[in-house]
Amino acid sequence: MLRINDVYSNQDLEYRILSVLPEQIVWIEVDSTSALPELILVKDIINLIEEGVCYIVKDPYESLILQ
């Protein structure tokens, strides 16, 4: 299940899910200061997950939640 705020590693870049739409996911690269939100089809991200190319990782900014 894809959830808002989950962080995924895809091709050595980390992306945070911003929004889950019916057929698309809006995500943004976590470590880029100039990143813009990108759309990816749900079926494409599921295929990447099944292939092991894209996988969920620990949130690098998890410590900021409690501040």
LINUR-V636678 format. One record per pair of residues at least 12 apart in sequence whose ideal C-beta (glycine too) atoms are under 8 Angstrom apart, sorted by sequence separation. I is the first residue (numbers start at 1). J is the second residue. D is the distance in whole Angstrom. If there is no record, write none. Layout:
I&J&D  I&J&D
This chain:
5&17&7  15&27&4  16&28&6  26&38&7  4&17&5  15&28&6  26&39&6  27&40&7  3&17&7  4&18&7  15&29&6  16&30&5  25&39&7  2&17&6  4&19&7  14&29&7  15&30&6  24&39&5  25&40&5  4&20&6  13&29&6  14&30&4  24&40&7  25&41&8  3&20&7  13&30&8  14&31&6  24&41&6  25&42&6  2&20&6  13&31&8  23&41&6  24&42&6  8&27&7  18&37&6  23&42&6  23&43&8  25&45&6  20&42&8  2&25&6  7&30&6  15&38&8  31&60&8  30&60&6  30&61&8  8&45&8  10&48&6  2&42&7  11&53&7  2&45&7  10&53&7  14&57&6  16&59&8  10&54&4  9&54&7  8&54&5  9&55&6  14&60&7  8&55&7  9&56&8  8&56&6  9&57&5  7&56&7  8&57&7  6&56&6  7&57&5  7&58&7  7&59&5  7&60&7  5&59&7
